[in-house]
């Protein structure tokens, strides 16, 4: 009888337990059930781990994501993609300009040039209105006496030997100093009515530059105008720093930390990948703890954008701090000699002045940050930030759908499903990137722009977007991010026109042979198209191969592992054509590394060897122009020039769809202390995390 009762009661107990569990076991809809602390944690995921948590050393996306939360910069981008102050409350850009006095020259009236005469004539021309362009531009000018300076010049390397240094003495003659209200690359051109048209040419540099090694001096002769410029532009950025901004260990951020960050980047021992951004700097001055004056060697308008990088704490990484660390670790003399910032424990335990402070890093598992309660702009809403390392995208999606992570980047074939799912909020925007097919212009067959244009016209880009990207992309026509100010929307894409493509190739001299392949001078139009193992790029390669076959062009395809692809083919320029993509910044329109003719050597980024005198002039003019509207005009001209030349077949900008838990909102605090919840929305560039510090996860789905 007892057994019978147990057999009846046991299933009832199990059913009751299961029913009860419904109310306390967490589900996606009730993630905080039994764990209310979950609402104060933001959990992100990445397919790969960070490399180094130091903003001047890292170059990977994951490390940058973490250092962007831990460190604060002088400037960053606002919601409209314009610079705004962070540690810096404000900034201004002016210029110092210098003009050497050349007694061998004569004024247009035949009078010999002298320093006092040059100064007087410019002042008189300004007063008379002859130099109207200088009105409101020149704030001061004076004549400087001759001076002597010594410097060390790096000689070209010989073989595998390290570059040698050459000591040089420079006898600087009299020169005029000008203080300018703004940067103007045409300033010295404005002085031509006084100087004459040829004043800047033919300066006798050899009389002013000396060294103890005459043979070595000859090797640097081409650099004389750089060592002693006749006309020198020195842009100046003056930053005023916010008082009371503190590193997470309590030390206040001052101008000395800004100067130290610059010096650390330029220290060759640290191997910072950001060196090229800061190389144009001549010196960094700190007149007082809250003022930083950055003087540049030459015109370089993208330079200010470099100050969107995190500022390091000098007291934790200067030479004294590194010496203490080496002593504490008991390093040998040999190890101490090689020790640098890259070896410091700081890189795995960073201290910044950003909205979150570092707590823990378990390699290949997770990184944990806590909010900075003393953050100058107010502590973030989330108490904790976790980045979990989940290499498998399927696992990431499963974790997201169960509520174990808060964010998921949907793949193209998943986008439509998430857009229709009411449990989530989804955000789709164009990426600051584009995919392309690049042609090696060193190959004779690709040197005629009509050939490159024909190859582009044979490809149906709309088909690629529709079937390979599931519609998650937009066709592009040129070398800038489509959503940036630099992209010219008036440029029409190449038409999909196989018949027109064939006619262009016939103009060049290609004719079909007996097998219907196009040939010229007895040679079949045949080349190899390569890419890396990226699935989308492999599919693009197949589409292009089939499209070109239809017009009689024979294309062979290969793909390689990424490291091999770069080392053996791209970096050496040893390829015919390739499928690749660029991620672009909306900050500036500088395309020097990608398209200037000087950047076509091994390991350089103009690996397709595009050379255009007009493009070169525009590229240089753009990076010397500080007026944004003028930059925009020049960038549009460059866009049109490159689109006409077609060194790339420009394909598409991919769309990015981000999916979030619908319970995550932006919190706005009203003046009377009440809170208002606002639906998350993207900024102009599609950034949904611009207001991340004001995000909060609710215990319910708000009714927006």
N, C-alpha and C positions, 0 to 999 in steps of 0.2 A: 504493500500500500504506500509506503514511504517512497519507494522508487518511482511509483506511478506519479506521485505528487511532484517529485523532482523533475521528471520528464515533461510534465505540463508547465511547471514554473520556470524552468530554465529558458525556454524560448521567449517567454514573456519578459523575463529580466533582460535578455539580449535586445529585444525589440525596444524596451524602455530606454536602455543605454544608448541605442542608436538614435532614437528620437531626441533624447537629451543632447547628444553630441551635435546635433544639427544647430543647436543654439550657442555652442561654445567653440566648435572647431572653426578656425578662420577660413573664409572663402574669399574670392576676388572682391566680391561686393562688401564683405565685412572683414577686411584685412586686420583691423585693429582689435578684433574680438579676442579677449584674453591677453592682448599685447598692445596697450594704448601707446607705448613708446614708439611703435612703428610709424605713427603719424608725424613724429619729429625727425624721422630719418629719410634722407633722399638716397636711393640706391640706384646707381648707374652700372652699366656693364660695358666691357670692351673685349674685343677678340684677342688683344695682346697686352702685355704688361708695359709699364713705363720703363725708361732706360736710366735717366738721371734727373733728379728733381732740383735742377738748378737752371734758372731761366736763361743764363748766358751760355750754357753748355748743351742743353737738349735741342734736338732737331726732330723728334718724333711727335706725333699728334697726341698720344696719351700723356706723355710727360708734360707737354704744353697745356693740356687740359687741367692737370693738377696744379702746375705752377701758376696758372692763370687765376686759381682760387686762393693760393697761399701768398702770392706776391702782388704788390701794387706797383703800377707804373706811373710815370709822370703824366702821361696822356693815354687816352684810349678813344674808341669810336663811339659816338652817340647813336641814337636811334635812327638818325638820317645819314649815317656813315660819314659824319664830320668829326674832326678832332674835338675832344672836350678835356678839360683839366681833371686830374685825379690828385696825385701828390702835388702837382703844380696847380696853383689857383688860376694862373694866367701866364701867357707867354707872348713875346713879340719878336718879329724878325726884322732886322735892319742889316746894314752892310758897312764895312770898312773897305775902301778901295785905295790902291797905291799905284802911282805912275812914276817910273824912273825918269830922271832928267838925263837926256842924251845930248851932250854939247856938240856932237858931230852933226846933229840935225839943224835945219834952219826953219824958221817960221815961213808961212806962205809969202810974206813980203821980203824974204831973203835975209832977215836978221838972224844971227846965231842964237840958238836956244841956250838959256841959262835958267837956273832954278828960280831966282827972284823974278825974272822976266816972264817965265811960264806961269807962275802964281799970279802975277799982276794982270797978265793978259786974260786969263780965265776969269778973274774977278771982274775985270772991266767988261768982258763980253756978257757976263751974267747980269751986271748992272744995266747994261744998255739994252737988254732984251734979245741980244743976238743968240744966246743959248737958252731959248725958252723952255726946252725940255728939262733943264736943271731946276726950274722954279718949283719949290716945294720938295725937291729931291735932296739937294745938298744942304746939310745943316751946319757943316764946318769944314774948313780946309786949311792946311798949313804946310810949310816946307820943312822936311826933316833932314838933319845933317847926315853925312856919310857915316857908315858903321861897318864893322867887320864881324862876321859870324862864322862859326865852324859847325859842320854837320857831318854825319856819317851816311854815305850813300851805298846802297846794296848793289853789288855788281852781279851781272848775269851768271848763273851757275855754270860750272864746267863739268860735264859728265855727271857722276854721282856725288861729287863733292858738294858740301853745303855752300850756299852763297857767301862770298867774301864781302867784307865791308871796306869802303874806301873813305879815308878822312879828307874832307874838302874844306878849303878856306874860301869864303865868298866876301869880296870887297863890294859892299853895297853902296852905290853912289847916292847923291842927293835924290830925294824922291818927294813927290807930293802925296799928302794924306788927305783923303776925303771921308767924311762921315755922311752916310746916306740914310734918309728916312726909311727907305725900303730897298729891297734887292732889285737891281735892274741890269740884266745881262747886256743891254745896249749902252750902258753908261759911257764907256770910252768912245763909242761911235758918236755920241753927242758932242764930243770935244773936237771933232775933225775940223770945224771951221777955224779953230785956234791952232791946232797941231798940224794940220795938213793931212792929206790922205794916206801918206806912207810912214808916219812917225813911228808906228809900232813895229815896223819891219827893219831888219838889218842891225839890230843892237850888237855891239862888239862884246859878246859874252866872254870870249877868251881872255880879255884883259882884266876880268873881274873874278874869274874862278881859277883857283890854283890847287895843286896837290903835289906831294913829294914824288909821286910816281907818274911821270909824263905819259908813259904807255897806257896806264890805267885811265888817265884822264881822257884819252882818245875814245875809250870804250863808252864813256858817259857823255860825249859831246852831243849826241842827239837829245840828251835830257837837259841841256843848258837852259832852254826857255822855261823848263819846269823848276829848275834849281833857283834861277833868278828871273822871274817873269817881269817883262817890261810893264805890263798892265795886270794888276792882281786884284781879283775879287775875293773878299773875305766876308761871306755872310755871317751874321751873328744872331744866335737865338738867346734871348734873355728869359729865363724861367724864374718866377716867384713861387716859392714852395709854401704849402699849407702848414701852419704851425699846429703842433699837437698830434701829428700822425706818428704812430709808434710801431716799431717791430713787435712781434708777438712775445719777445722777452722783456719788453718795457722800454728799450732804448728808443729815443726819438729819431725819426728820419730827418737828416739834414743834407745840405749840399755836399758835404764830404762823402756821404754814401753814394751820391750821384757820380761824383768824380771817381770814386773807387770803382764803381761798376764799369765806367768807361775804360779805366786803366786795366781792369781785369780782362775785359774783352780784347784789348789790344796787346796783352801780354802773350807772346807767341807760345809760352810754356803751357798756356791753358787751352790752346787749340779751339777757340770759340768759333762756331760756325757763323757768328754774327759779325765777324771782323770786317767784312766788306761794307757793312752798313755804317760802321763808325770810322773807317779809314779816312774819309774826307775831313775829319776833325783835326784842327791844328792844335788847339789846346782847350781845356776846360778850366774856367776860373770860378772860384768861390769867394766873392767879396765879403759875404757874411753867411751865417748858417742857413738862411732862407732864400738866398739868391744864387743862381747858377748862370754863368755866362759861357756859352759854347761858341767858339770861334772856328770857322771852317776854312780849309786851305783854298777852296775853289767853289764855284757854283755847283750845287748838287741839291736840287729841290726835294728829292725823296728822303733826304737826311732826317727831317723832323719826324718822319713816321717811325724811325728806329726807336724813338723814346716812348713807344707803346710797350716796351719790354720791361719786365719786372726789375726793381731796384734791389741790389744786394746790401746786406748789413756789413759795413766795413769792419766793425769791431769783432765779427765772428770769422772773417776770412782774410784779413790783412796778414802781412808777413809775420807779425808778432803772434797772431792767433794760430797760424799754421806751424810756427816753430813750437808753440806749446803742445799742439796735437802730436807733432813728430816725437817730441820728448816723452809724452804720455804713452805713446805706442812703442817706445824703445827702438826706434829705427836706427839702422846703421848709417855711417857717413855716406855710403854709396846710395842708400835708399833716400836719405835726406836730400841729396843733390838732385835726385830725379823727382822728388815729391812736388806736386803742384795742386792747384785747386781741384783738378779732376780726381785726385786721390783723397780729398777731404771727406770726413764723415758727414759733413753738411749735406752732401748730395743725396743721402738717404734719410736725413733728418733735417729738412729745411726749415728756416725761420724767415718769414717775410712780414709784410705789413698789410696783407690782403684780408678778405672777409672770413677766411677759414685758416685754422692753424693745424699743422701736421700732428698726427697721433701715432700712426702705425703703418708699416708697409710689410706685408707678408708676400714675398715674391711669388708671382704667378697665381696668387689667390685674391688678395684685395689690398686696397689702400684706404685708410680711414682718416678723415679730417673732422675736427670739431669747429663750431663757429667761434669766431674771434669776438668775444664780448666787448672788447675795447676798440673795435673797428671804427675808424673816424666817421664813417657815414651811418653808423648804427649797426648793431648785430643782425645777421640774417635771421629769417624766420625759422629755418631748419637748424636744429641743434647739431646734427651729424650728417656727414656726407660720406658715402661708401662708393668706391669703384671696385666692382667685382670683375675678375678676369674669367671670361667665359668664351673660349675659343670657338666653340661650335655655335653657328647662328641658329640652328634648330633648337638647341638647348636654351639659347637666349630668349627665343620667342615663347617657349614653354614656360620659362621662369617669369616672363612678363605677363603672360595670360593667367598665371596663378597668383600674381601680385607680389612675387619675390623681388622683382626689380620694377622701377618706375618709368623706364624709358625704353623704347625699341625703335630702331631704324628699319622701317619696312623695306623689303626687297621689291623690285618693280612688279613682279607677278603677284605680290601680296597687297599692293596698295589699294586696289578697288575694294577688297574685302574689308580692310580696316576703315576706309572712308564711310562704309555703310554700317559699321558696328556702333550702336549707340553707347556702348560702355566706355568708349575711348574718345579722346580729342586728338585730332590729326592735323598736321601742318605740312603743307607741300609748298616748296619754293625751288627756284632754280639755284643750282650750286654755282659758286664762283669758280667755274672750271669749264673746260671743253675738251672734246676728243677730236682727233684729226689723223689724217694720213700724211706723213711727211716724205718728201722726195729728196734724195741726195743730189744736190745740184752739181756735185763734182762729176757725176756721170753725164757724158755727152748727151744721152737720149733725153735727159730731163732739163737741159739748159734753155730750151725754148719755152716761154711761158704758155704758148698755145698748146703745147703737149700736156702740160700740167692742168690747164683749164679743161682740155678734152677729157682727161682721166676723171676729173671731178664731175663733169657733166654726164658721164656714163653711170654714175652711182645715184640710186634713188635713196636720198637721205630720209625722206618721209617713210619709206618702207622699213629702214633700220629703226627709226623711232617707234613705228607702230608695232613691229613684230619682235624686235629684240629688246626694246625697252618698255613694251606694253603701254606706249604712249607717254612714258615718263621722261620726256626730254623735249628740247626745242632746237630747231636748226639754227646754226650760227654762221656768220660770214667773215669773221676776222679774229684778231689775236687778243681781244680783251674779254673779260667776263661780261656776259650779256646784260647783267643788271647794274653794271657800273656806269659812271658818267662818261667814261672814256670810249665806250662802245658806240659806234655810229649806226643808229637804227635805219638810216636812209640807204645803206648799202644793201643791194638786193642779193639774195643767195643765187648761186649758180643754178640755172634751170636743169631739171632732169631731161636731157635731150640726147639720147644715144646717136640719133642721126646727125645732129649738129656736131657731136663729138667726133664722129667719123669724118665729117667734112673738114673740121679743123686739122685733123691728122693728115688728111690728103693735101691741105695747104702746105704743111711742113714737108711733104714728099713721101709719105707712107702710102703704099698701094697693097691691096690683097694679093697673096700668092695663090698657087693652085690649091693649097689646103685652107684658104680663107684667112690665114694669119697675115697681119700687116707687116710689111718689110720695107726697108729703105737701103739703097746701095747694097742689096744682096743680103742684108741682115734682118732677121725677124725681130720685131719689137717684143722683146722678152726680158723680164727682170724678176727678181725675187722680192717678195713682200714678207716682212718678219714682224713678230711681236713677242710679248712675254706670255705666260700661261694664264693671264686674266681671261675668264670665259667670254666676257662681252667682246673683248678685243679679238679673240680667236674667231668669234662669229662675224665680226665686221670684216675680218680678213677674208673669210669665205664669201661673203656678199660681194666684196670688191672684186675678188677673183672671178666670180661668175659674171659680174657686170662687164668687166673688161674683156672677157672671152667673147661676149656677144658683139663687141665692136672690132674684134680681131686682134686684141692684145693678149699676149701669152704671159701669164703671171704664175709663178711658183710660190708656194707659201711654206713657212716654217715658224715654229714658236719655240721659245727657250725659257728656262728658269730665269727669274728676274736678275740675279747676280751675273749670270753668264751673258744675258741679253745686254746688260749695261757695259760690262767690262770688255767683252770681245767684239761688240758690234757698235753700240751707240757711242761710247766714249772714244772709240778709235775712228769713227766715221766710216766704218767698213760695212756698208749696207747699200742696197739700192733704194728701198722704200720701207717704211715702218708704220705701224699703228700705235699711237701713244696718246697721252692726254696731259694737259697742264692744269694745275690749280692756280688761280690768280688771286691777287689781293685787290680789293676795291680802293685801297688807300692812294695809290699813285699809278701813273701811266708809264712808268719806266720799263722799256722793253730792251734795254741795252744788251743784257746777257743773252737774250733769246734770238735777236734779229740783227744786231750790229755786225758789220763785216769783220771787225777785229776779233770776234768771239767764235771763230770757226775752227780753232785748233783742237788738238786732242784734249779730252776731259772738259771741253767748254760746251756751253748749252746751245749754241747755234750750230748744232751738228749736221743740219741739212745744208750748211754752207751758203745760206742766202746772202747775196751781196747786192745792194742797191745804193748808189750815191745819194739819191733823194731820201730814202729811208734813213740812211746814216745821219744826214743833216737834221732830219726831223727828230730822230732819237736823241741826238745831242742837245738840240734846242729844247726839247721837252724836259730833260733832266736839269737844264739850267734856268728854266722858267719858274718863277714863284707865284705868278698870278694864275689862280685856278681856272678862270674862264679862258685865258689864253692857252693854258695847258690843254683844256678840253678841245679847243679849236685845232691845236696841233695834233692831238691824239686822233681826232677824227680824220685828219689828212693822212696820218700814218696808217690808220685802219684801211682807208681807201687804197693807198699805195700797195699795201701788202695783199689786200683782197684782189687787186688787179694782177699782181705778180704770181699769186697762188703757189708759194713755196710749200704750203700745206693745202690739202683739201680739207677745209674746215667742215666738221660734221655736225655735232650737237653739243648743247649744254645739258647735262643730266639734271633731272629733278630729284630732290631729296624729300622724302616723306618721313616725318618724325611722329611717333605715337606716344601719348602720355595718358596716364590714369586721369579720368575726368574729375576726380576729387581734388586734383592739384589746381590751385588758383593763385592769383596775385592778390595780396592783402594791401589795402590802402587804409591808412590811419587818418581819420578825420580830426580836425582841430579840437572837437569836443571830446575826443577819446574813443569814439565809436570806431568800429572796423567795418570796412566795406569790401566785399569780395568781387573781383573782376576776372573775367575769363582771360586766360593766357592768350596773347596775340603776338604775332611776329613783327619785327621791325622792318624797315625798308629793305634791308638785305636778306630778310628771311630768318633772322636770328630770333629764336623763341626764348632763349635763356638770358636775354638782355636784363630782364628784371628778376633774375634767379634769386637774388638776396631777399626778395619780397614774396617768394613762392611759399605756400604752405599746403599741407595735405589735410583735408577735412575728413571727419568721420562719416560724412554723407555726401552724396552727389548734389551739388548746388543746382538750383533751377534757373538757368540763364536763358 
